[in-house]
Amino acid sequence: MTTNPFSESPAAPQPERLERWEQENERAAAASASRDLADVPAVEVITTTAVHLLSAAAVKVGLADDPDTQKDLDEARKLINALAGLVTAAAPEISDMHARSLRDGLRSVQLAFREASTVPDPIGKGPGEKYTGPVT
C-alpha cells in the first residue's frame, strides 16, 4: 500500500520529509533530462531552436491566425535578429541541406516584416540584415 504524501491522515509525512522528497524528484527529473539531451545531436538542437525562433517571428509579423492581436513588430525584430545570428553562425556546422531551408524561412520573415512595417527600414538595415545582408 502506498501512502499519499499530501493526505491529512496521521501517516502524512513531516514537512521536512515532503520537502526532501520533492527535491529528490526534481534532481531525478533533471538528471533524466540531461541524459536525454546528451543523446540529441547538435544539428537537431540547432535546427529545432531555429524553427522555434522562425515560428515565433512569423506569428509576430502577422503570419498567424489572428494578425490583429498577435502582430508585434518590436518583438518580431528581436526574434528575426536572433534567428539571423543563429543561422549565420551555425550554417557551416549544420550542412547546406539544413542551412538552406533555414535561410529560406529567415528571408521569408524578413520580407514579411518589411511588408508589415508602416515605416520600412532602409535596405540593409532591417532585422537580421546585419548578418544576412540586404533582403529585397
C-alpha positions as a Markdown table, in Angstrom:
| # | Residue | x | y | z |
|---|---|---|---|---|
| 1 | Met | 0.0 | 0.0 | 0.0 |
| 2 | Thr | 1.4 | 3.4 | -1.0 |
| 3 | Thr | 0.8 | 6.5 | 1.1 |
| 4 | Asn | -0.1 | 9.8 | -0.3 |
| 5 | Pro | 2.4 | 12.5 | 0.9 |
| 6 | Phe | -0.4 | 15.1 | 0.7 |
| 7 | Ser | -3.0 | 13.3 | 2.7 |
| 8 | Glu | -4.2 | 14.7 | 6.0 |
| 9 | Ser | -4.0 | 11.4 | 7.8 |
| 10 | Pro | -1.7 | 10.7 | 10.7 |
| 11 | Ala | 0.5 | 8.9 | 8.3 |
| 12 | Ala | 1.3 | 12.1 | 6.4 |
| 13 | Pro | 5.0 | 12.9 | 6.2 |
| 14 | Gln | 6.6 | 15.7 | 8.1 |
| 15 | Pro | 7.1 | 18.9 | 6.1 |
| 16 | Glu | 10.9 | 18.4 | 6.0 |
| 17 | Arg | 10.4 | 14.8 | 4.6 |
| 18 | Leu | 8.0 | 16.1 | 2.0 |
| 19 | Glu | 10.5 | 18.8 | 1.0 |
| 20 | Arg | 13.3 | 16.3 | 0.8 |
| 21 | Trp | 11.0 | 14.0 | -1.3 |
| 22 | Glu | 10.3 | 16.9 | -3.7 |
| 23 | Gln | 14.0 | 17.8 | -4.0 |
| 24 | Glu | 14.9 | 14.2 | -4.8 |
| 25 | Asn | 12.2 | 14.1 | -7.5 |
| 26 | Glu | 13.5 | 17.4 | -9.0 |
| 27 | Arg | 17.0 | 16.0 | -9.1 |
| 28 | Ala | 15.9 | 12.8 | -10.7 |
| 29 | Ala | 13.9 | 14.7 | -13.4 |
| 30 | Ala | 16.9 | 17.0 | -14.1 |
| 31 | Ala | 19.3 | 14.0 | -14.4 |
| 32 | Ser | 16.8 | 12.3 | -16.8 |
| 33 | Ala | 16.5 | 15.5 | -18.9 |
| 34 | Ser | 20.3 | 15.8 | -19.0 |
| 35 | Arg | 20.7 | 12.2 | -20.2 |
| 36 | Asp | 18.0 | 12.8 | -22.9 |
| 37 | Leu | 19.7 | 15.9 | -24.1 |
| 38 | Ala | 23.1 | 14.2 | -24.3 |
| 39 | Asp | 21.6 | 11.8 | -26.8 |
| 40 | Val | 20.4 | 14.6 | -29.2 |
| 41 | Pro | 22.8 | 15.6 | -32.0 |
| 42 | Ala | 23.9 | 19.2 | -32.1 |
| 43 | Val | 22.4 | 19.7 | -35.6 |
| 44 | Glu | 19.0 | 18.8 | -34.2 |
| 45 | Val | 19.3 | 21.1 | -31.2 |
| 46 | Ile | 20.3 | 24.0 | -33.5 |
| 47 | Thr | 17.6 | 23.4 | -36.1 |
| 48 | Thr | 14.9 | 22.9 | -33.5 |
| 49 | Thr | 15.9 | 26.2 | -31.9 |
| 50 | Ala | 15.9 | 28.0 | -35.2 |
| 51 | Val | 12.5 | 26.6 | -36.1 |
| 52 | His | 11.1 | 27.9 | -32.8 |
| 53 | Leu | 12.5 | 31.3 | -33.5 |
| 54 | Leu | 11.2 | 31.2 | -37.0 |
| 55 | Ser | 7.7 | 30.2 | -35.9 |
| 56 | Ala | 7.6 | 32.9 | -33.2 |
| 57 | Ala | 8.8 | 35.5 | -35.7 |
| 58 | Ala | 6.2 | 34.5 | -38.2 |
| 59 | Val | 3.5 | 34.9 | -35.6 |
| 60 | Lys | 4.8 | 38.3 | -34.5 |
| 61 | Val | 5.0 | 39.7 | -38.1 |
| 62 | Gly | 1.3 | 38.8 | -38.6 |
| 63 | Leu | 1.5 | 35.5 | -40.5 |
| 64 | Ala | -0.6 | 33.6 | -38.0 |
| 65 | Asp | -4.4 | 33.1 | -37.5 |
| 66 | Asp | -5.1 | 36.4 | -35.8 |
| 67 | Pro | -2.7 | 39.0 | -37.0 |
| 68 | Asp | -4.7 | 41.9 | -35.5 |
| 69 | Thr | -4.0 | 40.7 | -32.0 |
| 70 | Gln | -0.7 | 38.7 | -32.5 |
| 71 | Lys | 1.3 | 41.1 | -34.6 |
| 72 | Asp | 4.1 | 42.9 | -32.6 |
| 73 | Leu | 6.9 | 44.2 | -34.9 |
| 74 | Asp | 9.2 | 45.1 | -32.0 |
| 75 | Glu | 9.1 | 41.5 | -30.8 |
| 76 | Ala | 9.4 | 40.2 | -34.3 |
| 77 | Arg | 12.6 | 42.3 | -34.9 |
| 78 | Lys | 14.2 | 40.7 | -31.8 |
| 79 | Leu | 13.3 | 37.2 | -32.9 |
| 80 | Ile | 14.5 | 37.8 | -36.5 |
| 81 | Asn | 17.8 | 39.2 | -35.3 |
| 82 | Ala | 18.3 | 36.2 | -33.1 |
| 83 | Leu | 17.4 | 33.8 | -35.9 |
| 84 | Ala | 19.7 | 35.5 | -38.4 |
| 85 | Gly | 22.6 | 35.4 | -36.0 |
| 86 | Leu | 22.0 | 31.7 | -35.2 |
| 87 | Val | 21.6 | 30.7 | -38.8 |
| 88 | Thr | 24.6 | 32.7 | -40.0 |
| 89 | Ala | 26.8 | 31.3 | -37.2 |
| 90 | Ala | 25.6 | 27.8 | -37.4 |
| 91 | Ala | 25.5 | 27.4 | -41.2 |
| 92 | Pro | 29.0 | 26.0 | -41.6 |
| 93 | Glu | 28.3 | 23.4 | -38.8 |
| 94 | Ile | 24.9 | 22.1 | -39.8 |
| 95 | Ser | 25.3 | 21.3 | -43.5 |
| 96 | Asp | 24.0 | 23.1 | -46.5 |
| 97 | Met | 20.8 | 21.0 | -46.6 |
| 98 | His | 19.7 | 22.3 | -43.2 |
| 99 | Ala | 21.1 | 25.8 | -43.5 |
| 100 | Arg | 19.4 | 26.4 | -46.9 |
| 101 | Ser | 15.8 | 25.8 | -45.6 |
| 102 | Leu | 16.5 | 27.9 | -42.5 |
| 103 | Arg | 17.8 | 30.7 | -44.7 |
| 104 | Asp | 14.7 | 30.5 | -46.9 |
| 105 | Gly | 12.5 | 30.7 | -43.8 |
| 106 | Leu | 14.5 | 33.6 | -42.4 |
| 107 | Arg | 14.3 | 35.5 | -45.7 |
| 108 | Ser | 10.5 | 35.0 | -45.7 |
| 109 | Val | 10.0 | 36.5 | -42.3 |
| 110 | Gln | 12.4 | 39.3 | -43.1 |
| 111 | Leu | 10.3 | 40.2 | -46.2 |
| 112 | Ala | 7.1 | 39.8 | -44.2 |
| 113 | Phe | 8.5 | 42.2 | -41.6 |
| 114 | Arg | 9.3 | 44.7 | -44.4 |
| 115 | Glu | 5.7 | 44.4 | -45.8 |
| 116 | Ala | 4.1 | 44.7 | -42.3 |
| 117 | Ser | 6.1 | 47.8 | -41.3 |
| 118 | Thr | 4.4 | 51.2 | -41.8 |
| 119 | Val | 7.8 | 52.9 | -41.8 |
| 120 | Pro | 10.1 | 50.4 | -43.6 |
| 121 | Asp | 13.7 | 50.2 | -42.6 |
| 122 | Pro | 16.3 | 51.3 | -45.2 |
| 123 | Ile | 17.6 | 48.4 | -47.4 |
| 124 | Gly | 20.3 | 46.6 | -45.4 |
| 125 | Lys | 19.0 | 48.0 | -42.0 |
| 126 | Gly | 16.1 | 45.7 | -41.4 |
| 127 | Pro | 16.0 | 42.9 | -38.8 |
| 128 | Gly | 18.8 | 40.4 | -39.3 |
| 129 | Glu | 20.3 | 42.2 | -42.3 |
| 130 | Lys | 23.5 | 43.0 | -40.5 |
| 131 | Tyr | 24.0 | 39.2 | -40.5 |
| 132 | Thr | 22.4 | 38.2 | -43.9 |
| 133 | Gly | 23.0 | 41.3 | -46.0 |
| 134 | Pro | 20.2 | 43.3 | -47.7 |
| 135 | Val | 16.9 | 41.4 | -48.3 |
| 136 | Thr | 14.7 | 42.7 | -51.1 |
